[in-house]
Each structure stands twice: as structure tokens, then as C-alpha cells.
Amino acid sequence: MAGVTDASYRQFIKSIAPEVIVYTEFLSTDAIAYGAEKTLSMLDFDPALERPFIVQIFGSHPDHFVSSCKIIEEMGADGIDINMGCPAAKVVSSCHGSALIRRTDLAASLVNAAATAVSIPVSVKTRLGWDTLETLIPFCKTLVEAGASSFSIHGRTYKEKFGGEANWDPIYALKNEVSVPVVGNGDIRTARDALEKIGNLDGVMVGRGTMGNPWLMREIVDTLQARQEGIRAAPPTLSEKIPFILQHCELSVRSKGEKRGILEMRRHLSGYVRGIDGAKEKRERLMHAETMRDVEEILCGV
């Protein structure tokens, strides 16, 4: 998730559920190939806290895929994931993300360029199709032939963006047609959702459902390992959340410095206080926090 899954968030999620695989924000292969300092800094990770570490990339130039994938491998990543699913207008207009669903030949050439350039696995994240479901299986079969090692499929077409309910049936059908792992994505908000939707798939991918509730990942891991839903614990109280929230803030400050670290934490802090008594007042105050001390005073009343 762009602007969300930075190093501090990945490390925070892994501290809650070490079993999960974390992905970077999607990064431009053009920017990596040209040595853009800001983008290259987003490849920094802590091997002790983030493995398996997967870098998600986007772009449309095979040569840039080759050079950027080599850089990513040299920096120690465990895998590369190509984003062919983002529906954002700016991304699609540049023939990136979901636009590649309509450019099978180009999509295959990008996968092949990446897969032949590096020895680490190259996976693909995409959608059910552009505006129809019939293209999903042939599209993915072509990408397997090009070198794709696995897929994560969001259960909506490009045209549907994030509207309506995610449709997982075509994802189950795809799993029966390809020889590589297939992971489902879309509308996983509870552990029950994960249990009910996983079906014949190799896993589930969770994005927006973790916003404000990273503890969801622990519930999902425990539920899927048991293959049954246990007694759901009551949502954590603010006092129970505070140590984790401060831990996330500390990770952000450690990687980005206090000013920028707390500034970028605001999007998370807003979600962390959702549903508690006095949430509105605390959220308003947290949106103006500038230091760790500010956050501690607002949350703890010290």
C-alpha cells in the first residue's frame, strides 16, 4: 500500500505476526534504474526483522526492469512482486499497474525480463481483468510461461476499482488452472473472512484491513493454522494498544527521524484510536503531534 507499508509498518506487523510475508510500497522501476535517491532509500530494510522481504515494483520498460531487479537482488531482497493491479488513474495512464492487463505481450516481456535477470522469485499482483473475467486465466498462464513464480489476485476488475464486493470465485478457478501458488486478496476484514475465503488457495493477502487494526494479522494466522475460528477476543482497549502504538512510533522515528517519523505516523494514529471513548478529541490532537512526547501525552495523559 503506497504511503503505508514502509519499513516501520512492516517491522511492526512482523512483531505482531512473525509468520506473515511483508511487501514494500510499490516502487518505480524507472526511478530505481535512474538511481533516484528517495526511491532507493525505500529499499532499506532490517534483515533481522523483515524477512521474507518482498519488493513490489511497477513500470513498463523491460530494460529498466532488468537493471532495477538486479539492484533489488543485490540489496538482499528475498523476492520481487510486479504490480499489475493498481487502478489509480495516474498509474494506469502511464501504462503501469492495471493497464498491463490489456497488454499481455508487454506484461509477459516484463515478467521475463525480471525473471531472467535475477535468481530470486518474481511474482505478480493483478486483478480479475480489465472489465471482464474471461481474460484472467489466459493472462496468468502466459505470465507463468514468461517466468512468474506465483500470483496474488485482487477480486475485482479494473473497472470496479474498490467498489462492490470482491469476487473470489475466479481466483479459485485460476488456482485449478496454473501450477504456481495463488493468493487471494480483497475484503479481508476479519479472521472469519480469511477462513471462509481461502478455499483451495495458498494464502490470503491483507492490505486495507490492517489499517488501524494490525492485530488482525495475528488473528488470521492463528485461525488459518487451526483451520477453524476460535473464540474471538474483545477488541483491545486503548490502554492495551498504547505499548504497541508507541512501539510503532519508535520504529518510525528510528528509520526517518522524529519530525518526519511522527508526521508520517499520523495516518496510523488516527486509525489506532478509532472506536475508543473520546476518539474524536484524541484524533484531532494526534493530527497535530510533532514529537514522541506529544504522542505519549495525548495517549497516556502524562
N, C-alpha and C positions, 0 to 999 in steps of 0.2 A: 504494500500500500504506500503510494507516494506520500512523502512527508510524515510517515508514521513508523515504518519498520527500520528505524535507524539502529545503530549499534546498541544504544541504551535500552531500547524496547526489546530487541532480540535477546539481549542478556537477561532482561527482566523476565521475559516469557520463559526462557530456559531455566531460570532459577525456580520457577513455579512448576514447570513440567519439563524436566531434562530430556524426556524421550522424544519430544517433538523436533521436527526439522524446521529451521527458520530460513527465511529468504530476505534478501536486501530489498530496498525500494528498487523500482526498475530504473536502470541506468542506460544512458545513451551510448551506443557503440561508437557513434561519431565523436562524442566528447572524449571517450576513453582513448580512441585511436589518435585524436589530436592532442592528447596529454592535458586535457582541462583539469586544472588543479583541484577545483571543487568536487568534480565527479570522481577523480582518483582518490580523494580523501574519503569518499563514501564507501570505498572498498576496504577500508581499515576494519579489522575485526580482531577479537580476542580468541585465539585458538583454544584456550583452556575453557572458555565459557560459551562458545557459539557453534561448535561442530555438532553435526554436519552443517557446513556453511555453504549456502547456495546463493549465487549471484544471479539476479534476474536482469536481463538486458533487452533492449529494443533497438530497432533500426531497420534499414532496407538496403544497405550496401554490403555485399559479400566480402569485399576486401577489408572493410572496417570490422566485420565480424571476425575475420581471421586474426587481425592484429590485436583487437581488444580481448578476444578469448585467450590468446597466448599470454597477455598481460595478467588476466584474471587467474589463469592456472599458475603462473609464476608467483603470484601473491599468496597462493596456498589455498584457494577455494576448493571445495570438495565436489562441486558441480556447477553447471550453468543452465539457467532456465530462460528460454526465449519467450518473451511476452508477445502473443498473437491474439490477445483478447481485450486489451484496453479499448473502451468505446469513446474515450474523450475526443471531442471534435478536433482539437489541435493535434492530437496524436494521429488520428485516422487521416486527416488531411495531408499529412506528410508521408502517407503510405506505410505507417507503422501500426503496431497493435492489431486491432480487428481488421484493418484494411487488407492484411495479408490473407485473410480467409478467401478473398476474391482473387488472389494472385497465387494460385497453388504452385506454379513453376518457381516464382520468386521465393515463396516460403520454403520450398524444398531446397533451393540453392543456398539459402541462409543456414538451414539446418546442416546441410552437407559441409558448408564452409566451416562452421563451428566444430562439427563432429570430427572432421579430418584434421583440424588444426591442433586439437588437444586430446589428451588421453583420459580426461575426466568425463563423466556422463553429461550429455546435453539433452535436456527435457524441454517440453513445450507446454505453455499455458495458453488455452484458447477457449472459444465459446462453441455453442451448438451449431453455429453457422452465421451467415450474414442476415438473411431474412427467412431462411428455410432450414429444415432439419436434415434434408436428404444428402447434404454435402459433407456432413461430419465424418462418416466412416471412410469414404474415399479420400477425403482430405488427409485424415490421420494415417491411413495406410500408405499414402505417398510419402508422408513425413517419416514413417518408420523405415521405409526403403532408403530414405536420404540419411538416416542415422539417428533419429530421435529415440532416446532410451526409455522415455515414459511420457505420460500426459497428465495434466491437470485440466479438467474441463469445467467451466462455469455453465450452469444450467439455464442459460438464456442466450438468445441470438443477439447480434449486434443491434438490430433494430429495437429490441426490447430494453436495451440499456440495463437498468436495475429495476424496471417496473414489473409488476405482477409477481407471480410465484415461480421460483426456479423449477425447471422440469428436469428430473434426473433420469427418466426412462431412456432417453437416447444415450446417456452415459453408460447405463448398464448394457445397452445393446452394443456400444463400441467395445466394451471390455470383452465381449464374446467374439469379437472380430479381429482383435490385434493380439500379438504375442508379448507385448510390453505392459508394465504396470499402468493402471489408470486410476486416478484420484478424482473424486467428485468435489465440487465447490458450489456454494450458493445457498443462502438462507439457513446456515447452521448457527442457531442462536442458543441452543441448549444441548446438554448431553443426550437427551432423548432424541433430538433431531439427528444427531450423528449416528446413533444406534439404529434408528428407523431408516435412514437414508443410505447407509454404507453398502447394503446388499452384497453384490458379487465383486465390489470394488476393492482396491488395495489400500484405500485410506480416504480420509476426508481432509480438505483444506479449509481453514477458517481464517477469515480476514476481518470484516466489519464487526462480526460478533464478539471480537475480543475488546473492542473499544469501550473503555470504562469497566470492562469485566475480564481482565486477563486470567482470572481464576477459572474461567470456563475451560481452558485448556487442560487443567488438572482433572476436572470432572469428566471431560471427554476421554482422556487417556484411561482413567480408571474404569469408565463404563465400557469402552471398547475392549479392553483387556479381559474384562469379566464377561463380555457379550451379554450383559444384562444391566439394566439401570438399577442402582441401589437406591437407598432412601436419600432423597435429595436434601442436602444440608440447607439450613436457612441462609439467606444472603448475608455476607459478612457485615457486621456493624462498622461504623466509622472508626471506632477505637481498634477494631481488628484489622482494618485496612491501613491505618496510619503507618505502621512499620514498613509495609510493602510500598506504600506511596513514597515515603521518604527514601527508601532504597532505590526506587526508580529515579527519583530526582538526583540522588547522589551519582548514579551511573551516568545520567545525562550531563551533569556538571563536570564529572571526571573526563568525559570524552570531548566536551565542547566549551568548557569554561563556564563560570557561574552565570554571567549575563545571558549568553546565548542559550545555555543549557536550560535555564529556568524559563526563558521566553518560549522555547520550543516545547517545554513541558505543559504549557497552559492548555493545549488541546486535550491532553490526557487528564489533567487535574479536573477539568470541567466534567468529564465523564465519571471520574472516581467518586465524586460527591453526589452523583445523581441518585435520587430516591431517599436520601437521608433527611432528617429534620434540619431545617434551616439551610437546605441545599442552595436556594437562590442567593441568599446573602453570601454564603461561603464562595459560591461560584463567581459572583461579581468581584469579591475581594481577591480571589485567586487569579483572576484575569489581569490583575494589576501587580501581582507578585514579581519581584525582581531578584530576590536572593533566597537562599535556603532558609535563612532566618525568617523571612516573610512567610514562607510556606508553613514552617513549623508553628509560627504564632497563629496563623489562621486555622490550621487543623487542630492544634493542641490547646489553643487559648493560653499560651505561655508568654 
